[in-house]
């Protein structure tokens, strides 16, 4: 004859404890992860200027032309490339990916 399980131990307790511990581990991993660090750099191209965005030191976006415009037009000035690059970086910090810019946004930034 087998002895019944103790009053406080039931097989489903083990499943419940496993689910709680697993959930806490997942929450801790996602909640306490550091925010990604973005940096924007501008560079000279043959036709003008472009920008590059790195996340945690790794290249993420390499943009030698003005995004959102037809053709392959580079930025005319270093400042235009930096301004647009920083606007794109800010969109990424807010969780928007891909960080698209409209013609209106480009016009507000003084590029279009």
Rosetta blueprint (number, residue, H / E / L):
1 X L
2 X L
3 X L
4 X L
5 X L
6 X L
7 X L
8 X L
9 X L
10 X L
11 X H
12 X H
13 X H
14 X H
15 X H
16 X H
17 X H
18 X H
19 X H
20 X H
21 X H
22 X H
23 X H
24 X H
25 X H
26 X H
27 X H
28 X H
29 X H
30 X H
31 X H
32 X L
33 X L
34 X L
35 X L
36 X L
37 X L
38 X E
39 X E
40 X E
41 X E
42 X E
43 X E
44 X E
45 X L
46 X L
47 X L
48 X L
49 X E
50 X E
51 X E
52 X E
53 X E
54 X E
55 X E
56 X L
57 X L
58 X E
59 X E
60 X E
61 X E
62 X E
63 X E
64 X L
65 X L
66 X L
67 X L
68 X L
69 X L
70 X L
71 X L
72 X L
73 X L
74 X L
75 X E
76 X L
77 X L
78 X H
79 X H
80 X H
81 X H
82 X H
83 X H
84 X H
85 X H
86 X H
87 X H
88 X H
89 X H
90 X H
91 X H
92 X H
93 X H
94 X L
95 X L
96 X L
97 X L
98 X L
99 X L
100 X L
101 X L
102 X L
103 X H
104 X H
105 X H
106 X H
107 X H
108 X H
109 X L
110 X L
111 X L
112 X L
